Amino acid sequence: MNLTTTYAGRMLAALAISVGLIQCGASDAPDGKTPTQEETGAYTRVSVRDMEWVPFSHSFAVQGNVETDRVANVLAEFPGVVEEVLRKEGDQVAKGDALVRINTDVLGKQREELLTQLALAQTLLERQERLWGKDIGSEVDLLQAQAGVQSLERSLATLDEQLDKAVIRAPFSGVLDRIFSNVGEMASPPMPVVRVVDLNDLYVRASVSDHYAGALSEGQDVRVEVRGMEEGLESQIRRVGQYITAANRSIDLTVDLPKGTRMLPNMVATVHITDLALDSALTLPASLVQQDASGQDFVYVVQDDVAQKRSVVSGMMSEGVLLIESGLNPGDQVIERGATRVISGERVELMES
């Protein structure tokens, strides 16, 4: 007996056994038909979620920058060499505090010369007044002497103002953040000499799409998160812009930051704005809502132990939760586990929670 004959015999025997098993199985079912769920008791096991009223809110986020209007790059009002730096970077300063002194040797010499000229002019005026009292001399001489004194006094006052401006002072209370010119260096407009920053009036400026224009109002509560800070903070909208930028269809938004906030100008901030807040709504995890071929949203609900397909209209989604606008009612049992294994009209068995 060769190998081919042996292999053929084995295949025929296996085929006969398979046919016998199929016939036996068919004979087990009444009339040779496939048994139903009721006959076998094999129901699809599912878990359900009871629909109930819950709060729902939706928010959107926009990015902006931390800014302040109280930052000043202070300039020297006239050119000169830095003679003395009176404070150091990081110092808290009050409005009017002296920060840097510009050398005034040239102005000082000009002042001494003006004082000499003024003393001479006053002496000449006194003599003219005495002569005029004795009816000696002309009124023109007297008036010229008076004008000379007044002109020199005005020049002296102007020079004194310049000398006072040689001391660069803090324009407001804050922090001396940066010193740009050191002792011996030239300070001249328009280069800044120092920078003073007040961190007590910080705010976030952001641009918001005009799509959300109707959802914005002054005083509205928002949440601000800043890169580099672990915790966010609650704040309010200070101002909503009244102009839409044509280039990007956006509106300017200003959000106050509380005093004492440990933030710095030009930090990147994210502003979370709530545009929908409902005290009671019907919601579902987005994973439970399916779509048919036509794009219609639906879920399966259990009614009298039978799975029923139910079309729903969904709204906004927030953190994976969908707002159900219609199609479901409080008390409906929506299938969670097993929703992808059932068909409408099929009897199901509820799992114990």
C-alpha positions in Angstrom: 0.0 0.0 0.0 1.5 3.3 -1.1 1.3 6.7 0.8 -1.2 8.2 -1.6 -3.8 5.4 -1.0 -3.3 5.8 2.8 -3.8 9.6 2.8 -6.9 9.3 0.6 -8.4 6.8 3.0 -7.9 9.0 6.0 -9.5 12.0 4.3 -12.6 9.9 3.5 -12.9 8.7 7.0 -12.7 12.3 8.4 -15.3 13.5 5.9 -17.7 10.7 7.0 -17.2 11.6 10.7 -18.0 15.3 10.0 -21.2 14.5 8.1 -22.3 12.3 11.0 -21.7 15.1 13.6 -23.7 17.6 11.5 -26.6 15.2 11.3 -26.5 14.6 15.0 -26.5 18.3 15.7 -29.4 19.0 13.4 -31.4 16.2 15.0 -31.0 17.9 18.4 -33.0 21.0 17.3 -36.8 20.6 16.8 -37.6 20.3 13.1 -33.9 20.7 12.3 -34.1 24.6 12.8 -31.6 26.8 14.6 -32.7 27.4 18.3 -33.9 30.9 19.2 -32.7 33.0 22.2 -35.8 32.1 24.2 -35.1 28.4 23.6 -31.4 28.5 24.5 -31.6 31.3 27.1 -28.4 32.8 25.7 -29.0 36.6 26.0 -26.4 39.3 25.4 -25.3 40.6 28.7 -25.1 44.4 29.0 -24.7 47.1 31.6 -26.8 50.3 31.5 -26.6 53.9 32.6 -29.7 55.6 34.0 -30.3 59.0 32.5 -30.7 61.8 35.0 -30.5 65.6 35.2 -26.9 66.8 35.9 -25.1 70.2 35.6 -23.3 70.8 32.3 -20.9 73.5 31.2 -18.8 74.1 28.1 -15.8 76.4 27.8 -13.3 77.3 25.2 -9.7 78.4 25.6 -7.7 81.3 24.0 -4.1 82.2 24.4 -2.7 85.6 25.4 0.2 87.3 27.1 0.6 88.7 30.5 1.1 92.5 30.2 1.3 95.7 32.3 1.0 99.3 31.4 3.3 100.2 34.3 6.7 99.4 32.8 8.9 102.4 32.0 12.2 102.6 30.1 13.5 105.8 31.6 15.6 108.1 29.4 18.1 110.8 30.2 16.6 114.1 29.1 20.0 115.4 28.0 23.3 113.7 27.1 25.9 113.2 29.7 28.2 110.7 31.4 26.8 108.5 34.2 28.4 109.8 37.3 26.7 107.6 40.0 24.2 104.7 40.1 22.3 105.2 43.3 20.3 101.9 43.5 20.9 98.3 42.3 18.8 96.0 40.2 16.0 94.4 42.0 15.5 97.2 44.6 12.0 98.3 45.5 11.7 102.0 44.7 9.1 104.6 45.4 7.9 107.3 43.0 10.5 110.1 42.9 13.4 108.1 44.2 16.8 109.0 42.7 18.2 106.2 40.7 21.1 107.5 38.5 23.0 110.8 38.5 24.4 112.3 35.3 27.6 114.4 35.4 26.8 118.1 35.5 30.3 119.7 35.5 29.6 121.6 32.3 26.2 122.8 33.5 27.7 123.7 36.9 30.2 126.0 35.3 27.4 127.6 33.2 25.5 128.2 36.3 28.5 129.9 38.0 28.8 132.2 35.0 25.1 133.0 35.0 25.3 133.9 38.7 28.2 136.3 38.0 26.4 137.9 35.1 23.2 138.2 37.2 25.1 139.8 40.1 26.5 142.4 37.7 23.1 143.0 36.1 21.5 143.5 39.5 24.2 146.0 40.5 23.7 148.0 37.2 19.9 147.9 37.8 20.4 149.3 41.3 22.5 152.2 40.0 20.0 153.0 37.3 17.2 153.0 39.8 19.2 155.5 42.0 20.0 157.7 39.1 16.3 157.6 38.0 15.3 158.6 41.5 17.5 161.7 41.0 16.0 162.4 37.6 19.3 161.5 36.0 19.4 159.2 33.0 16.7 158.0 30.6 13.8 155.6 31.3 15.1 153.4 28.4 18.3 152.8 30.4 16.3 151.7 33.4 14.1 149.4 31.3 17.1 147.8 29.7 18.7 147.1 33.1 15.4 145.6 34.4 15.1 143.4 31.2 18.7 142.2 31.6 18.1 141.1 35.2 14.9 139.3 34.3 16.5 137.5 31.3 19.3 136.2 33.4 16.9 135.1 36.1 14.9 133.1 33.6 18.1 131.5 32.2 19.2 130.5 35.7 15.8 128.9 36.4 16.0 126.9 33.2 19.5 125.8 34.0 18.4 124.7 37.5 15.7 122.6 35.9 18.3 120.9 33.7 20.4 120.3 36.7 17.5 118.7 38.5 16.9 116.5 35.5 20.4 115.2 35.7 19.1 113.0 38.5 17.0 110.2 36.9 14.1 109.4 39.2 11.6 106.5 39.4 8.4 107.6 37.6 6.3 105.4 39.9 6.7 102.9 42.7 7.8 99.4 41.7 11.0 97.4 41.1 14.2 98.7 39.5 14.3 95.9 37.0 17.3 96.8 34.8 20.2 99.3 34.7 21.3 99.8 31.1 24.1 102.4 31.6 26.9 102.0 34.1 29.2 104.6 35.7 31.4 106.2 33.1 29.2 105.3 30.2 27.4 107.9 28.0 23.7 108.3 28.6 21.8 110.1 25.9 18.3 110.0 24.3 16.8 107.9 22.9 18.6 105.0 24.7 17.0 104.1 28.1 19.1 104.3 31.3 17.0 102.2 33.6 13.8 100.2 33.5 11.2 100.3 36.3 8.4 97.8 36.5 5.3 97.7 38.7 3.9 94.2 39.1 0.8 95.2 41.0 -1.3 96.0 37.9 -0.9 92.9 35.6 -3.5 91.7 33.1 -3.8 89.2 30.2 -4.4 90.5 26.7 -5.8 87.9 24.3 -7.5 87.7 20.9 -10.8 85.9 20.6 -12.5 84.8 17.4 -15.5 86.9 16.5 -17.5 83.6 16.5 -17.6 84.0 20.3 -18.5 87.7 20.4 -22.0 86.9 21.9 -20.5 84.9 24.7 -18.2 87.6 26.1 -19.2 90.3 28.6 -17.3 92.6 31.0 -17.2 91.1 34.5 -17.6 87.6 33.3 -15.8 84.9 35.3 -12.9 83.1 33.6 -10.1 80.8 34.6 -6.5 81.7 33.8 -3.6 79.3 33.5 0.0 80.5 32.9 2.8 78.4 31.6 5.3 77.7 34.3 2.7 77.9 37.1 1.2 74.7 38.6 -2.1 76.2 39.6 -4.5 78.4 37.7 -6.6 81.2 39.1 -10.1 82.7 38.8 -10.5 86.1 37.5 -12.9 88.4 35.5 -13.0 90.0 32.1 -12.0 93.7 32.5 -12.8 94.8 28.9 -14.1 93.4 25.7 -12.9 95.1 22.5 -15.4 97.1 20.4 -13.6 96.4 17.1 -13.0 93.3 15.0 -9.6 93.0 13.4 -10.3 92.3 9.7 -7.1 90.4 9.2 -7.9 87.5 11.6 -11.5 88.3 12.6 -10.7 88.6 16.2 -11.7 90.7 19.2 -9.3 92.0 21.9 -10.0 90.7 25.4 -8.4 92.0 28.7 -8.5 89.9 31.8 -7.5 91.3 35.2 -4.9 89.5 37.4 -5.1 89.8 41.2 -2.5 91.9 42.9 0.3 89.9 44.3 0.1 87.3 41.5 3.5 85.8 40.9 3.5 86.4 37.2 5.8 88.4 34.9 5.1 90.5 31.8 5.2 88.5 28.5 4.4 85.2 30.1 2.1 83.0 28.0 -1.4 82.6 29.5 -4.4 80.5 28.6 -7.8 81.9 29.3 -10.7 79.5 29.7 -14.1 81.1 29.0 -17.4 79.4 29.8 -19.9 80.0 27.0 -22.6 77.6 28.2 -23.6 76.7 31.8 -26.7 74.6 32.5 -27.9 73.7 36.0 -29.6 70.6 34.7 -29.1 68.7 31.5 -29.0 65.2 30.1 -25.5 64.0 29.2 -23.7 60.9 28.0 -20.0 60.0 27.5 -19.2 60.6 23.9 -18.1 57.0 23.5 -21.7 55.7 24.0 -23.1 57.7 21.1 -22.8 55.9 17.8 -23.5 57.0 14.2 -25.3 55.2 11.4 -24.4 55.3 7.7 -26.4 58.4 7.2 -24.6 60.3 10.0 -27.5 60.1 12.5 -26.4 59.8 16.2 -28.0 57.0 18.1 -27.8 54.9 21.3 -29.3 51.6 22.5 -31.7 51.7 25.4 -33.3 48.8 27.3 -37.1 48.6 27.4 -38.7 45.5 29.0 -35.4 43.6 28.7 -35.2 44.4 24.9 -32.5 46.6 23.3 -34.0 49.4 21.2 -32.2 51.7 18.9 -32.9 55.4 19.8 -31.9 58.3 17.6 -30.6 61.3 19.6 -29.6 64.9 18.8 -26.3 65.8 20.5 -25.0 69.3 21.3 -21.7 70.6 22.7 -19.1 68.3 24.1 -17.0 69.1 27.2 -14.2 66.9 28.4 -15.6 63.8 26.6 -19.2 64.4 27.8 -21.9 65.1 25.2 -24.9 67.3 25.8 -28.1 65.4 24.7 -30.5 67.9 23.3 -33.3 65.5 22.4 -34.1 61.8 22.0 -33.7 60.7 25.6 -35.6 61.3 28.8 -34.8 61.0 32.5 -35.0 57.4 33.6 -34.1 55.9 30.3 -31.6 53.1 30.5 -28.8 53.5 28.0 -26.6 50.5 27.2 -23.0 51.1 28.2 -21.1 47.8 28.1 -22.2 45.6 25.2 -23.7 48.4 23.1 -21.6 47.4 20.1 -22.8 43.7 20.3 -26.5 44.2 20.3 -29.1 44.8 17.6 -32.4 46.6 17.9 -35.2 44.2 19.1 -32.8 41.7 20.7 -33.5 40.6 24.3 -30.7 41.3 26.7 -29.7 40.4 30.2 -28.6 43.2 32.6 -25.3 42.7 34.4 -25.3 43.3 38.1 -23.6 46.6 38.9 
